[in-house]
Amino acid sequence: MSVLVVAEHRRGELRDPSVEALTAGRDLADAIGGDLHVAVIAGDVDRFAEELDREGVDAIHTVAHGEEFNHDVYAQAVEALAHDLDPTYLLSPNTVNGLDYAPAVAESLGWPLVTDAIDLAVEDGLVATREMYGSKVETTVARSTVTGFEEVGGGDVDIADADVLVSVGRGIEEEENVDLVEQLADALGATLSASRPIVDNEWLPKNRQVGQSGKVVTPDVYIAIGISGAVQHVAGMKGADTIVAINEDPSAPIFDVADYGIVDDLFDVVPALTAEFE
């Protein structure tokens, strides 16, 4: 029996979720009396392997292909390692990249999948505590299986076809304020889209939602307004050529993926931009 952890890096540095996954992986390995294996894919794998070679790690597997994250490379490498090692449990960081390849690997292998886990325990089997509804609810699950992918239904527009998207998030505060962002979209000749909280509140229809439970989009320009940058949302828009973020919180995760950022009150910035482009 064993546990396989997939490490994650970005711009030449191992990311903190890798260390967190190692800790969780070691605890699981101890619970089942097995070994802890770590996979490092792409980048400077030898240096990363040295950094990960710490107490509690039994084996490190490196795949030297490419420099940064690539869906196909990670999915194929993790699937191959899973076939070779046959781990009891496979852990990947609950990040944009992890949520990108893990569902594909789970579906290909026919394995159960649990996302958003904040605690793991072994009883009769694996029991995971996971966050739901924007971290407002915690629940425990014994297993979750990928059964396929469902395309979000039609509607008045297909945001996946848009060249420019202006996307509105929770920071807009009230339904009537959505018009403010729509006016900017009109001034730019862009398409209006939204993050999940806006759709959950029924301020915009489901076909306007960007993210894992909405649409994956790859526009030329993506303008995120009042969007914090949850991993589920970023997974749906990180393929945009240029990302512009407007948020008054300088620590908002959306700035990690943005090419340009404006740290200011959207209620000041958006009208000024609209006036500039009208």
C-alpha positions in Angstrom: 0.0 0.0 0.0 1.2 3.5 -0.7 0.2 7.2 -1.2 1.3 9.2 -4.2 1.5 13.0 -3.9 1.9 15.2 -6.9 4.0 18.3 -6.1 3.3 21.7 -7.7 5.7 24.5 -8.7 5.4 27.8 -10.4 8.0 30.1 -11.9 10.9 27.9 -10.6 9.6 27.6 -7.0 7.8 24.9 -5.2 4.4 26.1 -4.0 3.1 25.9 -0.4 0.3 23.5 -1.3 3.0 20.9 -2.2 4.2 20.9 1.4 0.6 20.8 2.8 0.0 17.8 0.5 3.1 16.1 1.7 2.0 16.4 5.3 -1.4 15.0 4.5 0.1 12.2 2.4 2.5 11.2 5.2 -0.5 11.0 7.6 -2.4 8.8 5.2 0.6 6.6 4.6 1.0 6.1 8.3 -2.7 5.3 8.7 -2.5 2.5 6.1 1.0 1.3 7.0 2.4 2.3 3.5 5.0 4.3 1.8 4.8 7.9 0.6 5.7 8.6 -3.0 6.1 12.1 -4.5 5.9 13.0 -8.2 7.6 16.1 -9.6 6.6 17.0 -13.2 8.3 19.5 -15.5 10.7 22.3 -14.5 14.0 21.8 -12.7 12.9 18.4 -11.4 16.3 17.5 -9.9 16.4 20.6 -7.7 12.7 20.2 -6.7 13.5 16.6 -5.8 16.3 17.7 -3.5 14.0 20.1 -1.8 11.3 17.4 -1.4 13.7 14.8 -0.1 12.8 15.1 3.5 12.0 12.9 6.4 8.9 10.9 5.7 9.3 10.8 2.0 10.1 7.2 0.8 10.5 7.8 -3.0 10.5 10.6 -5.4 9.6 10.2 -9.1 10.6 12.9 -11.6 9.2 13.6 -15.1 11.5 16.0 -16.9 9.3 17.4 -19.7 8.6 21.1 -20.2 9.1 24.0 -17.8 5.7 24.9 -16.4 2.3 23.3 -16.0 0.8 21.7 -19.0 -2.5 19.8 -18.8 -1.6 17.0 -21.1 1.8 16.4 -19.7 0.6 16.3 -16.1 -2.5 14.1 -16.9 -0.4 11.6 -18.8 2.5 11.5 -16.3 0.2 11.1 -13.3 -1.8 8.4 -15.0 1.3 6.5 -15.9 2.7 6.7 -12.4 -0.7 5.6 -11.0 -0.6 2.5 -13.3 3.0 1.7 -12.2 2.7 2.4 -8.5 -1.0 1.5 -8.0 -1.2 3.8 -4.9 -4.0 3.4 -2.4 -4.5 7.1 -2.5 -3.4 9.9 -4.8 -3.2 13.5 -3.6 -2.9 16.6 -5.7 -3.0 20.2 -4.4 -6.5 21.8 -4.5 -5.2 24.6 -6.8 -6.1 25.8 -10.3 -3.6 23.3 -11.8 -4.7 20.4 -9.6 -8.3 21.0 -10.4 -7.3 21.1 -14.1 -5.8 17.6 -14.4 -7.2 15.6 -11.5 -10.7 15.2 -12.9 -9.3 14.0 -16.2 -7.0 11.5 -14.4 -9.8 10.2 -12.2 -12.1 9.7 -15.1 -9.4 7.9 -17.2 -8.6 5.6 -14.3 -12.1 5.2 -13.1 -11.1 6.3 -9.6 -13.2 8.2 -7.0 -12.5 11.9 -6.9 -12.9 14.3 -3.9 -12.1 18.0 -4.3 -11.9 20.9 -1.8 -10.7 18.5 1.0 -9.6 20.2 4.2 -9.1 17.0 6.3 -8.5 13.3 5.5 -8.9 10.3 7.7 -8.9 6.5 7.3 -11.7 4.6 9.0 -13.3 1.7 7.0 -12.0 3.6 4.0 -11.0 7.2 3.2 -13.2 9.8 4.8 -12.7 13.4 3.6 -14.0 16.6 5.1 -14.6 19.1 2.3 -15.8 22.7 2.0 -18.9 23.5 0.0 -20.9 26.6 -0.9 -17.9 29.0 -0.9 -16.5 27.6 2.4 -19.8 28.2 4.2 -20.5 24.5 4.8 -18.3 21.5 5.7 -19.4 18.0 4.9 -17.8 14.5 5.1 -17.9 12.1 2.2 -16.7 8.6 1.7 -16.2 8.9 -2.0 -17.1 10.9 -5.1 -16.9 9.5 -8.6 -16.4 11.3 -11.9 -19.2 10.1 -14.1 -18.7 12.4 -17.0 -18.8 16.0 -18.0 -22.0 18.0 -18.7 -22.0 21.0 -21.0 -23.7 24.1 -19.6 -26.9 24.8 -21.5 -27.4 27.4 -24.1 -29.2 30.7 -23.6 -29.0 34.1 -25.2 -25.2 34.0 -25.7 -22.3 31.6 -25.7 -19.6 33.3 -23.7 -17.0 30.7 -24.9 -17.2 32.4 -28.3 -16.5 35.9 -27.0 -13.2 37.8 -27.9 -13.6 40.1 -24.9 -15.3 39.2 -21.6 -16.2 41.6 -18.8 -17.0 39.4 -15.8 -18.7 40.5 -12.6 -18.3 39.0 -9.2 -19.5 39.2 -5.6 -17.9 42.6 -5.2 -20.7 44.2 -7.1 -22.8 43.8 -3.9 -26.3 44.3 -5.2 -28.2 43.1 -8.3 -29.0 46.6 -9.5 -25.2 47.3 -9.6 -24.7 44.7 -12.3 -25.9 47.3 -14.8 -22.8 49.3 -14.0 -20.6 46.5 -15.4 -22.9 45.8 -18.3 -22.5 49.4 -19.4 -18.7 48.9 -19.5 -19.2 45.7 -21.5 -21.4 47.6 -24.0 -18.8 50.5 -24.3 -16.1 47.9 -25.1 -18.2 45.9 -27.4 -17.7 43.0 -25.0 -19.8 40.2 -23.6 -21.0 40.2 -20.0 -20.1 37.1 -17.9 -20.0 36.3 -14.2 -18.6 34.3 -11.3 -20.7 31.7 -9.6 -22.1 33.8 -6.7 -23.8 36.1 -9.3 -25.5 33.2 -11.0 -26.4 31.5 -7.6 -28.2 34.7 -6.7 -29.9 34.6 -10.1 -28.6 38.0 -11.0 -27.4 36.6 -14.3 -28.4 33.3 -16.1 -26.3 30.1 -15.8 -25.0 30.4 -19.4 -23.1 33.5 -18.3 -21.1 31.7 -15.6 -17.3 31.3 -16.0 -15.6 28.5 -14.0 -15.5 24.8 -13.4 -19.2 24.5 -12.9 -19.8 27.0 -15.7 -18.0 27.6 -18.9 -14.2 27.4 -19.7 -13.4 30.5 -21.7 -10.3 31.6 -23.6 -11.0 35.2 -24.8 -8.4 37.7 -26.1 -9.2 39.9 -23.0 -10.8 38.9 -19.7 -11.7 41.7 -17.3 -12.5 40.5 -13.8 -14.5 43.0 -11.8 -15.0 42.4 -8.1 -13.9 38.8 -8.4 -11.7 37.4 -5.7 -10.2 34.6 -7.8 -11.3 31.3 -6.3 -9.6 28.4 -7.9 -12.8 27.1 -9.4 -13.3 30.4 -11.2 -9.7 30.8 -12.3 -9.7 27.3 -13.8 -12.3 28.6 -16.2 -10.6 31.7 -17.4 -6.8 31.3 -17.0 -6.5 30.6 -20.7 -7.3 34.1 -21.6 -4.6 35.9 -23.6 -4.8 39.0 -21.3 -6.3 39.2 -17.9 -7.2 42.5 -16.2 -8.4 42.4 -12.6 -10.2 45.2 -10.7 -10.5 44.6 -6.9 -9.9 46.8 -3.9 -8.2 43.9 -2.0 -4.5 43.8 -3.0 -4.2 40.3 -1.7 -7.0 38.9 -3.8 -5.9 35.7 -5.5 -7.1 37.0 -8.9 -4.0 39.2 -9.0 -1.8 36.0 -9.1 -3.1 35.3 -12.6 -3.7 38.8 -13.8 -1.5 40.5 -16.4 -2.8 43.9 -15.3 -4.3 44.9 -12.0 -6.2 47.9 -10.5 -6.4 48.0 -6.8 -9.3 50.4 -6.2 -13.0 50.6 -5.6 -14.8 49.2 -8.6 -17.6 51.7 -8.1 -15.0 54.4 -9.0 -13.0 52.6 -11.6 -15.8 51.1 -13.7 -17.7 54.3 -14.4 -14.4 56.0 -15.3 -13.5 53.3 -17.8 -17.0 53.4 -19.3 -16.7 57.1 -19.8 -13.3 56.6 -21.4 -14.5 54.1 -24.0 -17.9 55.4 -24.8 
